[in-house]
Amino acid sequence: MKILCIIADTDPKSGGPVEGWRLNAEILTGMGHVVEFATLDDPNAPHVAAFPFPVHACGPGLGRYGYTSRLRHWIVDHANGFDVAVVNGLWNHSSIGGWQGLREAKLPYVVFTHGMMDPWFKQAYPFKHLLKQAFWLAWQGKALRDASRVLFTCEEERRLAHGEFWGFRYREHVVAYGTDGPTDDEASHIAAFDTAVPDLRDKRFLLFLSRIHPKKGCDLLVEAFAEIANEQPDLDLVIAGPDQAGLRAGLESRAEKAGIAARIHWPGMLLGDAKWGAFRRAEAFVLPSHQENFGIVVAEAMACGTPVIITDKVNIWREVETSGGGIVRSDTLDGVREALRLWIALSGPEKDLMRKSAREGFERYFHVDAAAQDLASILQVVSNEAQSARRSK
C-alpha cells in the first residue's frame, strides 16, 4: 500500500504522535509499504528537512489553527498516488483541510483522535468545549462521520470519548499503539545524558520527560516531591521537556519556597542518546498527568526497564498495573505523594523486580512491531472496502 499520513507538523517538540508515526513509518516501510506525510509545516523549517520520510509541507498556515488552502489542493492533486490516508488529531486544519481534500478526491481514510476527545478537556475548559461542540457540528464531526474508521489507541481512550460530542456517529476501532526500545549501546546513552546534565553524574533522581503543560501535572509533582524530599535527601528530580506554556518560572518559584530548588534540574528537551540515557539512569519515571491519551514516554521508560509512576488518567494505566512495572494512583496531590512514598518504601529486590516487570510489560503491550502490523491490517481492510465499493458501482 501507499499510505498518506496527514498531520499538523513533523516537529519532534510536538509530542508523541509525531514520534509514533516516525516509528510506524519505519516498520511499515520494512513491510513493503510506502509512507509519505502531508503537513502544515513551513517548507523551510529545519525539522522538515531532517525528517526521515518524504514531507509535503503545505504551510505555514494562519494562527494556531493553521488554515491554508494549500493542504486541500495538494491532496486533491496527488490523491490518486495513494491507496489510503491517515488523518492525525482534531481541532486544527490538518484534520479539516485533510478531510475536505480526501472527500473531494474520494480517497478512503481513517482518523486517529490521539486523545483529543477526552472528557478532561471539557472539565478543565468548559467554555472552550462549547466552542468545540459548535466546531464539531460545522466541520469536525463530519470529518469523523465520513472516515472509514475512527481509531483509538486503547479501549480506555475509546470509552472516555464516547458521547463527548453529539451530532454525528462514526465507526470506532481500537488498534494497538507502541514505540521502539533503545539500542543496546547503554554506555553511550548514559554518557550523552551525563554530558547534557553534568550536575547529576552518579546521583539518584526521578525523571519527568514530557511537555511542561498544565495537563501533565508538573505542579503536583513539584509539590509532592517537596513533601518527600526530607525523607530522601540524596534523591533529585529532573523535569525535562519544552516549556510551551510558560509554566517553568512558576514551578521554580514553588520549588524555591519549598527549599528544594537546588534538587530540581531543568535540562530542556532531551533527544536521541541523551533521552535514552535519562530513562536508563533514572530510578523511576514519573508522569502525573490529568489527561494522557497513550503516554508514549511511559512505554519508552518501560522499554529501558525503568519503573513508571503514573496516574489513572494515563489511558494505558491498566496495562501498566497489570504488568507490575509501575505504580498507579490518582491525579491529585495526595495520589502523587502516595505513589512517590510507595516507590521509596520498596526494598532493593522489590525495585529490581519492578524493573524486570517494566521491560516485560513493554514487550507484551507496547512494542511498535505489533502496533504497526495492527495498523497495516486495518488500513488494508479500509483500502479493500473502497476498492470493492468502486467495483460495485
TIKE-241546 format. One record per residue (C-alpha): x, y negated, z. Coordinates in Angstrom, 2 decimals, padded with zeros to 5 digits. Layout:
GUMAR | x | y | z
GUMAR | X | Y | Z
...
***
This chain:
GUMAR | x | y | z
GUMAR | 000.00 | 000.00 | 000.00
GUMAR | 000.93 | -003.62 | -000.47
GUMAR | -000.12 | -005.47 | 002.69
GUMAR | -000.57 | -009.22 | 003.12
GUMAR | -000.17 | -010.42 | 006.71
GUMAR | -001.77 | -013.83 | 007.33
GUMAR | -000.53 | -015.50 | 010.50
GUMAR | -000.16 | -019.08 | 011.72
GUMAR | 003.64 | -019.04 | 011.73
GUMAR | 006.71 | -016.82 | 011.97
GUMAR | 008.43 | -018.80 | 014.72
GUMAR | 009.59 | -016.40 | 017.48
GUMAR | 008.68 | -019.08 | 020.04
GUMAR | 005.01 | -018.48 | 019.22
GUMAR | 004.94 | -015.29 | 021.28
GUMAR | 004.07 | -011.64 | 020.97
GUMAR | 002.04 | -011.39 | 017.71
GUMAR | 004.96 | -012.59 | 015.56
GUMAR | 007.40 | -010.16 | 017.18
GUMAR | 004.84 | -007.37 | 016.99
GUMAR | 004.34 | -007.94 | 013.29
GUMAR | 008.06 | -008.12 | 012.58
GUMAR | 008.41 | -004.66 | 014.12
GUMAR | 005.27 | -003.33 | 012.42
GUMAR | 006.59 | -004.53 | 009.08
GUMAR | 009.88 | -002.71 | 009.63
GUMAR | 008.11 | 000.59 | 010.33
GUMAR | 005.55 | 000.14 | 007.56
GUMAR | 008.34 | -000.61 | 005.08
GUMAR | 010.09 | 002.58 | 006.17
GUMAR | 006.86 | 004.45 | 005.46
GUMAR | 006.91 | 003.18 | 001.88
GUMAR | 004.53 | 000.24 | 002.21
GUMAR | 005.29 | -003.37 | 001.23
GUMAR | 004.55 | -006.22 | 003.67
GUMAR | 004.54 | -009.95 | 002.88
GUMAR | 003.47 | -012.89 | 005.04
GUMAR | 001.32 | -015.94 | 004.24
GUMAR | 001.58 | -018.65 | 006.90
GUMAR | 001.03 | -022.29 | 007.78
GUMAR | 004.79 | -022.78 | 008.24
GUMAR | 006.67 | -025.68 | 006.75
GUMAR | 008.63 | -024.02 | 003.91
GUMAR | 011.77 | -025.82 | 005.15
GUMAR | 011.52 | -024.53 | 008.74
GUMAR | 014.70 | -022.64 | 009.72
GUMAR | 012.75 | -019.70 | 011.14
GUMAR | 011.12 | -019.12 | 007.73
GUMAR | 014.49 | -018.55 | 006.07
GUMAR | 015.61 | -016.38 | 009.00
GUMAR | 012.54 | -014.12 | 008.93
GUMAR | 013.45 | -010.67 | 007.54
GUMAR | 010.40 | -010.34 | 005.24
GUMAR | 009.00 | -012.49 | 002.41
GUMAR | 007.18 | -015.52 | 003.82
GUMAR | 004.86 | -017.59 | 001.64
GUMAR | 004.86 | -020.77 | 003.72
GUMAR | 001.78 | -022.82 | 002.78
GUMAR | 002.18 | -025.57 | 005.35
GUMAR | 002.70 | -027.75 | 007.09
GUMAR | -000.93 | -028.21 | 007.99
GUMAR | -002.62 | -031.09 | 009.75
GUMAR | -002.53 | -031.22 | 013.55
GUMAR | -002.71 | -028.27 | 015.89
GUMAR | -005.44 | -026.61 | 013.82
GUMAR | -003.14 | -026.64 | 010.80
GUMAR | -005.59 | -027.44 | 008.00
GUMAR | -004.23 | -027.18 | 004.47
GUMAR | -005.98 | -026.14 | 001.29
GUMAR | -002.75 | -024.58 | 000.05
GUMAR | -003.29 | -021.37 | 002.03
GUMAR | -006.65 | -020.59 | 000.42
GUMAR | -005.36 | -021.44 | -003.06
GUMAR | -002.26 | -019.29 | -002.62
GUMAR | -004.33 | -016.29 | -001.51
GUMAR | -006.77 | -016.65 | -004.43
GUMAR | -003.90 | -016.91 | -006.90
GUMAR | -001.96 | -013.90 | -005.54
GUMAR | -004.56 | -011.56 | -004.01
GUMAR | -004.53 | -009.17 | -006.96
GUMAR | -000.98 | -008.21 | -005.97
GUMAR | -002.15 | -006.74 | -002.64
GUMAR | -004.30 | -003.80 | -001.53
GUMAR | -005.39 | -005.12 | 001.87
GUMAR | -004.81 | -008.08 | 004.19
GUMAR | -004.47 | -008.56 | 007.94
GUMAR | -005.61 | -011.86 | 009.47
GUMAR | -003.98 | -012.57 | 012.84
GUMAR | -005.60 | -014.67 | 015.52
GUMAR | -008.56 | -017.03 | 015.75
GUMAR | -009.28 | -020.74 | 016.14
GUMAR | -006.73 | -022.03 | 013.62
GUMAR | -006.63 | -022.47 | 009.87
GUMAR | -004.64 | -019.33 | 009.15
GUMAR | -007.79 | -017.48 | 010.20
GUMAR | -010.35 | -019.70 | 008.46
GUMAR | -008.32 | -020.54 | 005.37
GUMAR | -007.33 | -016.90 | 005.18
GUMAR | -010.96 | -015.79 | 005.32
GUMAR | -012.00 | -018.30 | 002.66
GUMAR | -009.29 | -017.18 | 000.27
GUMAR | -009.83 | -013.47 | 000.89
GUMAR | -013.59 | -013.78 | 000.45
GUMAR | -013.17 | -015.65 | -002.82
GUMAR | -010.60 | -013.16 | -004.08
GUMAR | -012.60 | -010.15 | -002.82
GUMAR | -009.54 | -008.68 | -001.10
GUMAR | -010.51 | -006.41 | 001.84
GUMAR | -009.14 | -007.44 | 005.20
GUMAR | -009.08 | -006.77 | 008.92
GUMAR | -008.78 | -009.28 | 011.77
GUMAR | -006.58 | -008.94 | 014.84
GUMAR | -008.10 | -011.15 | 017.57
GUMAR | -004.97 | -010.96 | 019.79
GUMAR | -006.95 | -011.57 | 022.98
GUMAR | -008.46 | -014.85 | 021.79
GUMAR | -011.99 | -013.78 | 022.77
GUMAR | -011.08 | -013.10 | 026.39
GUMAR | -013.61 | -014.49 | 028.94
GUMAR | -010.81 | -016.16 | 030.93
GUMAR | -010.74 | -018.98 | 028.40
GUMAR | -014.44 | -019.71 | 028.98
GUMAR | -013.90 | -019.76 | 032.74
GUMAR | -010.80 | -021.95 | 032.54
GUMAR | -012.03 | -024.33 | 029.81
GUMAR | -015.87 | -024.29 | 029.77
GUMAR | -016.29 | -027.39 | 027.60
GUMAR | -013.75 | -026.10 | 025.10
GUMAR | -015.68 | -022.82 | 024.99
GUMAR | -018.80 | -024.72 | 023.90
GUMAR | -016.82 | -026.26 | 021.06
GUMAR | -015.55 | -022.82 | 020.12
GUMAR | -019.11 | -021.47 | 020.06
GUMAR | -020.04 | -024.17 | 017.56
GUMAR | -016.91 | -023.40 | 015.54
GUMAR | -017.84 | -019.70 | 015.71
GUMAR | -021.27 | -020.35 | 014.22
GUMAR | -019.88 | -022.56 | 011.47
GUMAR | -016.78 | -020.57 | 010.47
GUMAR | -015.01 | -018.19 | 012.84
GUMAR | -017.87 | -015.75 | 013.38
GUMAR | -018.35 | -015.45 | 009.62
GUMAR | -014.68 | -014.53 | 009.22
GUMAR | -015.18 | -011.62 | 011.65
GUMAR | -018.55 | -010.68 | 010.14
GUMAR | -017.02 | -010.35 | 006.68
GUMAR | -013.97 | -008.36 | 007.87
GUMAR | -013.87 | -004.65 | 007.14
GUMAR | -012.80 | -004.16 | 010.76
GUMAR | -012.03 | -006.35 | 013.77
GUMAR | -009.05 | -004.82 | 015.53
GUMAR | -008.39 | -004.75 | 019.27
GUMAR | -005.10 | -003.58 | 020.73
GUMAR | -006.60 | -001.73 | 023.69
GUMAR | -010.00 | -000.70 | 025.00
GUMAR | -009.86 | -003.36 | 027.72
GUMAR | -009.50 | -006.15 | 025.16
GUMAR | -012.47 | -004.80 | 023.16
GUMAR | -014.61 | -004.53 | 026.29
GUMAR | -013.82 | -008.05 | 027.50
GUMAR | -014.52 | -009.61 | 024.10
GUMAR | -017.96 | -008.05 | 023.80
GUMAR | -020.68 | -010.70 | 023.90
GUMAR | -018.38 | -013.70 | 024.45
GUMAR | -019.74 | -015.41 | 021.34
GUMAR | -023.18 | -014.99 | 019.81
GUMAR | -024.45 | -015.31 | 016.28
GUMAR | -022.58 | -012.69 | 014.24
GUMAR | -021.92 | -008.98 | 014.50
GUMAR | -018.71 | -007.29 | 013.41
GUMAR | -017.22 | -003.79 | 013.17
GUMAR | -014.94 | -003.07 | 016.13
GUMAR | -011.94 | -000.77 | 016.04
GUMAR | -009.23 | -000.14 | 018.64
GUMAR | -005.72 | 000.51 | 017.32
GUMAR | -002.52 | 001.34 | 019.13
GUMAR | -000.07 | -001.51 | 019.60
GUMAR | 003.53 | -001.45 | 020.63
GUMAR | 007.09 | -002.58 | 020.34
GUMAR | 010.56 | -001.17 | 019.89
GUMAR | 013.12 | -000.50 | 022.59
GUMAR | 016.65 | -001.88 | 022.71
GUMAR | 019.66 | -000.31 | 021.02
GUMAR | 021.99 | 001.80 | 023.15
GUMAR | 024.57 | -000.99 | 023.46
GUMAR | 023.76 | -001.77 | 027.10
GUMAR | 027.16 | -003.30 | 027.86
GUMAR | 026.81 | -005.88 | 025.05
GUMAR | 023.31 | -006.76 | 026.17
GUMAR | 024.37 | -007.36 | 029.76
GUMAR | 027.43 | -009.34 | 028.63
GUMAR | 025.21 | -011.58 | 026.47
GUMAR | 022.88 | -012.23 | 029.39
GUMAR | 025.76 | -012.93 | 031.78
GUMAR | 027.10 | -015.45 | 029.26
GUMAR | 023.69 | -017.13 | 028.96
GUMAR | 023.11 | -017.24 | 032.73
GUMAR | 026.58 | -017.09 | 034.34
GUMAR | 025.31 | -018.06 | 037.80
GUMAR | 023.56 | -014.69 | 038.08
GUMAR | 026.54 | -012.46 | 037.45
GUMAR | 026.32 | -009.48 | 039.86
GUMAR | 023.26 | -010.96 | 041.63
GUMAR | 019.88 | -009.32 | 042.24
GUMAR | 016.93 | -011.00 | 040.56
GUMAR | 013.32 | -010.68 | 039.46
GUMAR | 012.56 | -011.69 | 035.87
GUMAR | 009.72 | -013.63 | 034.27
GUMAR | 010.24 | -013.82 | 030.50
GUMAR | 007.42 | -015.41 | 028.52
GUMAR | 005.99 | -018.79 | 027.59
GUMAR | 005.69 | -021.17 | 030.54
GUMAR | 001.97 | -021.72 | 030.19
GUMAR | -000.96 | -022.16 | 032.62
GUMAR | -002.41 | -018.75 | 031.80
GUMAR | 000.87 | -017.00 | 032.69
GUMAR | 000.56 | -017.68 | 036.43
GUMAR | 004.04 | -019.18 | 036.89
GUMAR | 002.72 | -021.30 | 039.77
GUMAR | 001.60 | -018.15 | 041.59
GUMAR | 004.99 | -016.58 | 041.04
GUMAR | 006.93 | -019.57 | 042.42
GUMAR | 004.68 | -019.79 | 045.50
GUMAR | 004.72 | -016.05 | 046.15
GUMAR | 008.49 | -015.91 | 045.74
GUMAR | 008.84 | -018.80 | 048.20
GUMAR | 006.87 | -016.80 | 050.77
GUMAR | 009.04 | -013.66 | 050.48
GUMAR | 012.37 | -015.40 | 049.86
GUMAR | 013.47 | -015.38 | 053.50
GUMAR | 012.87 | -011.63 | 053.66
GUMAR | 015.27 | -011.10 | 050.72
GUMAR | 017.98 | -013.77 | 050.99
GUMAR | 020.09 | -012.15 | 048.23
GUMAR | 017.23 | -011.98 | 045.68
GUMAR | 016.87 | -014.67 | 042.99
GUMAR | 014.20 | -015.38 | 040.38
GUMAR | 014.68 | -016.04 | 036.66
GUMAR | 011.93 | -017.88 | 034.77
GUMAR | 012.94 | -017.61 | 031.11
GUMAR | 010.90 | -018.96 | 028.22
GUMAR | 009.91 | -022.08 | 026.30
GUMAR | 008.14 | -024.79 | 028.31
GUMAR | 005.50 | -025.53 | 025.70
GUMAR | 003.01 | -027.04 | 028.15
GUMAR | 005.42 | -029.25 | 030.12
GUMAR | 004.96 | -027.31 | 033.37
GUMAR | 008.58 | -026.79 | 034.38
GUMAR | 009.04 | -030.12 | 036.20
GUMAR | 006.06 | -029.45 | 038.44
GUMAR | 007.21 | -025.91 | 039.18
GUMAR | 010.70 | -027.13 | 040.01
GUMAR | 009.18 | -029.70 | 042.37
GUMAR | 007.28 | -026.93 | 044.17
GUMAR | 010.45 | -024.87 | 044.45
GUMAR | 012.35 | -027.87 | 045.81
GUMAR | 009.73 | -028.48 | 048.51
GUMAR | 009.84 | -024.79 | 049.46
GUMAR | 013.64 | -024.88 | 049.75
GUMAR | 014.23 | -022.25 | 047.04
GUMAR | 015.19 | -024.43 | 044.06
GUMAR | 018.76 | -023.07 | 044.01
GUMAR | 017.44 | -019.50 | 043.76
GUMAR | 015.27 | -020.06 | 040.67
GUMAR | 017.04 | -020.12 | 037.30
GUMAR | 015.64 | -021.64 | 034.07
GUMAR | 017.68 | -020.43 | 031.08
GUMAR | 015.04 | -021.32 | 028.46
GUMAR | 014.09 | -018.84 | 025.78
GUMAR | 016.28 | -015.74 | 025.64
GUMAR | 016.56 | -013.88 | 022.34
GUMAR | 018.36 | -010.84 | 020.97
GUMAR | 021.03 | -009.25 | 023.15
GUMAR | 020.55 | -011.83 | 025.92
GUMAR | 016.86 | -010.94 | 026.17
GUMAR | 017.57 | -007.22 | 026.40
GUMAR | 020.34 | -007.92 | 028.90
GUMAR | 017.87 | -009.82 | 031.07
GUMAR | 015.48 | -006.87 | 031.07
GUMAR | 018.29 | -004.42 | 031.84
GUMAR | 019.79 | -006.48 | 034.66
GUMAR | 016.52 | -007.36 | 036.37
GUMAR | 015.36 | -005.40 | 039.39
GUMAR | 011.79 | -005.77 | 038.13
GUMAR | 009.88 | -007.74 | 035.54
GUMAR | 007.01 | -009.96 | 036.78
GUMAR | 004.08 | -011.22 | 034.67
GUMAR | 001.35 | -012.65 | 036.95
GUMAR | -000.94 | -013.69 | 034.08
GUMAR | -004.55 | -014.81 | 034.36
GUMAR | -005.09 | -013.52 | 030.80
GUMAR | -002.89 | -011.35 | 028.62
GUMAR | -004.16 | -009.55 | 025.56
GUMAR | -001.42 | -006.93 | 025.44
GUMAR | 001.74 | -008.27 | 027.00
GUMAR | 004.43 | -007.11 | 024.60
GUMAR | 007.10 | -008.25 | 027.08
GUMAR | 005.68 | -005.74 | 029.57
GUMAR | 006.27 | -002.96 | 027.06
GUMAR | 009.78 | -004.28 | 026.33
GUMAR | 010.66 | -004.24 | 030.02
GUMAR | 009.39 | -000.67 | 030.36
GUMAR | 011.43 | 000.30 | 027.29
GUMAR | 014.51 | -000.72 | 029.30
GUMAR | 013.41 | 001.36 | 032.28
GUMAR | 012.62 | -001.81 | 034.22
GUMAR | 009.59 | -001.58 | 036.54
GUMAR | 006.87 | -004.16 | 035.94
GUMAR | 004.84 | -006.19 | 038.43
GUMAR | 001.68 | -007.42 | 036.72
GUMAR | -001.89 | -008.48 | 037.38
GUMAR | -005.07 | -006.69 | 036.42
GUMAR | -005.65 | -009.44 | 033.84
GUMAR | -002.90 | -008.00 | 031.65
GUMAR | -005.04 | -005.79 | 029.43
GUMAR | -002.66 | -002.81 | 029.49
GUMAR | -002.68 | -002.66 | 033.29
GUMAR | -004.45 | 000.71 | 033.33
GUMAR | -001.72 | 002.30 | 031.21
GUMAR | 000.97 | 000.76 | 033.42
GUMAR | -000.73 | 002.00 | 036.57
GUMAR | -001.25 | 005.48 | 035.15
GUMAR | 002.39 | 005.72 | 034.09
GUMAR | 003.66 | 004.92 | 037.59
GUMAR | 006.07 | 002.43 | 036.01
GUMAR | 004.82 | -000.64 | 037.80
GUMAR | 002.71 | -002.37 | 040.42
GUMAR | -000.68 | -003.91 | 039.60
GUMAR | -002.52 | -006.43 | 041.76
GUMAR | -005.00 | -009.31 | 041.28
GUMAR | -004.12 | -012.65 | 039.65
GUMAR | -004.25 | -014.55 | 042.94
GUMAR | -001.57 | -015.80 | 045.30
GUMAR | -002.46 | -013.00 | 047.71
GUMAR | -002.26 | -010.45 | 044.92
GUMAR | 001.11 | -011.60 | 043.59
GUMAR | 002.56 | -011.90 | 047.10
GUMAR | 001.37 | -008.39 | 047.96
GUMAR | 002.87 | -006.99 | 044.74
GUMAR | 006.27 | -008.55 | 045.47
GUMAR | 006.21 | -007.24 | 049.03
GUMAR | 005.31 | -003.75 | 047.79
GUMAR | 008.31 | -003.86 | 045.47
GUMAR | 010.84 | -004.97 | 048.07
GUMAR | 009.49 | -002.39 | 050.55
GUMAR | 010.26 | 000.52 | 048.22
GUMAR | 013.26 | 002.66 | 049.03
GUMAR | 016.12 | 003.12 | 046.59
GUMAR | 014.89 | 006.56 | 045.42
GUMAR | 011.34 | 005.20 | 045.02
GUMAR | 012.60 | 002.35 | 042.83
GUMAR | 014.64 | 004.82 | 040.77
GUMAR | 011.54 | 006.96 | 040.23
GUMAR | 009.58 | 003.90 | 039.10
GUMAR | 012.35 | 003.04 | 036.63
GUMAR | 012.14 | 006.54 | 035.17
GUMAR | 008.36 | 006.34 | 035.00
GUMAR | 008.51 | 002.95 | 033.27
GUMAR | 010.60 | 004.36 | 030.44
GUMAR | 008.40 | 007.43 | 030.11
GUMAR | 005.31 | 005.21 | 030.11
GUMAR | 006.73 | 003.14 | 027.26
GUMAR | 007.34 | 006.25 | 025.17
GUMAR | 003.86 | 007.56 | 025.87
GUMAR | 001.77 | 004.40 | 025.37
GUMAR | 003.66 | 001.57 | 023.71
GUMAR | 006.19 | 002.76 | 021.13
GUMAR | 005.90 | 000.88 | 017.85
GUMAR | 006.20 | 004.00 | 015.67
GUMAR | 002.83 | 005.35 | 016.78
GUMAR | 001.29 | 001.86 | 016.62
GUMAR | 002.44 | 001.27 | 013.03
GUMAR | 001.15 | 004.67 | 011.94
GUMAR | -002.22 | 003.96 | 013.53
GUMAR | -002.38 | 000.58 | 011.79
GUMAR | -001.41 | 002.10 | 008.43
GUMAR | -004.18 | 004.66 | 008.81
GUMAR | -006.97 | 002.10 | 009.32
GUMAR | -005.60 | -000.14 | 006.55
GUMAR | -005.65 | 002.83 | 004.18
GUMAR | -009.25 | 003.55 | 005.18
GUMAR | -010.21 | -000.08 | 004.52
GUMAR | -008.44 | -000.09 | 001.14
GUMAR | -010.09 | 003.19 | 000.12
GUMAR | -013.52 | 001.92 | 001.17
GUMAR | -013.07 | -001.18 | -001.00
GUMAR | -011.98 | 000.88 | -004.00
GUMAR | -014.97 | 003.21 | -003.60
GUMAR | -017.34 | 000.24 | -003.39
GUMAR | -015.91 | -001.25 | -006.59
GUMAR | -016.24 | 002.05 | -008.45
GUMAR | -019.84 | 002.46 | -007.39
GUMAR | -020.89 | -000.87 | -008.89
***
